[in-house]
């Protein structure tokens, strides 16, 4: 892909082709805040002294949590067992998998009352925490490689095509604002160049690119406001017309920077997701072994 487009290029006068479909990332902020709130609620309940882990209430909370986490296996089973392959839409199973992945560990937290009175309880508890955190990391990576929890997987080719369309459209929409267009094109060239970095640089790119994106978005918003203010004054636009024009160009800029970030980080996310799969499965089996040992020890002694 060319790193810049000339505003004088005749091809820019032609109507923009239909944009390539690209999965949109849905922010997980509310999910993470919800999980944090549930942990705080479990901590508050543990301070009230309403029950202990060996009381009747604590016991059945542990049973409910264990059954919920056992039910997590229905999702991979549904994908791999031919008998269940056509039992409902995969997105519904995945949604249930995510809900159980939050509810199960939360019930175990309530059951434990954050008090680990034996070695086997401590091992089982921390194995559960490792699996739960691994699930959160998997969700973070998954949603950035897919449209959403239920959607189509993104591809590098689709991201590149969408970015190329953004690049072309920016040359049309921002022909009268070359400073904004040039800032976007410079960001694209810089980020895609960083995307070719060696393996150690991939994690650094994953951490720093959102900050670079935020910086260029702020720059573009300021330039857009200044440019539209001049156009509105020269053309005697109404306030609503100026605001509508700003909103349209702002959305185009934000879409552009988001697609640049996803294209630059795609290989990094794919690698991390592959490594996550390798690590998550052993965590799960360690948890199963620890949970079985914990249940046997509790009922035996």
TAUR-V558480 format. One line per field, one symbol per residue. ss: DSSP state (a for helix, b for strand, c for the rest). psi: psi as a letter, one per 30 degrees, with the letter a starting at -180 (. if undefined). A space follows every 50 residues. Layout:
ss->???
psi->???
This chain:
ss->cccccccccaaaacccccccccccccccaaaaaaaaaaaaaaaaaaaacc cccccaaaaaaaaaaaaaaaccaaaaaaaacaaacccccaaaaaaaaaaa aaaaaaaaaaaaccccccaaaaaaaaaaaaaaaaaaaaaaaaaaabcccc ccbccaaaaaaaaaaaaaaaaaaccccaaaaaaaaaaaaaaaaaccccaa aaaaaaaaaaaaaaaaaaaaaaaaaaaaaaaaaaacccaaaaaaaaaaaa aaaaaaaaaaaaaaaaaaaaaaaaaaaaaaaaaaaaaaaaaaaaaaaaaa c
psi->kkflkkffkfffflkklkkkkkkkkkkgeeeeeeeeeeeeeeeeefffgf llfgleeeefeeeeeeeeeefffeeeeeefkeegegilkeeeeeeeeeee feeeeeeeeeefghjjgleeeeeeefeeeeeeeeeeeeeeeefffleaff akklleeeeeeeeeeeeeeefeegefifeeeeeeeeeeeeefeefgllef feeeeeefeeeeeeeeeeeeeeeeeeeeeeeeeeghlleeeeeeeeeeee eeeeeeeeeeeeeefeeeeeeeeeeeeeeeeeeeeeeeeeeeeeeeeefe .
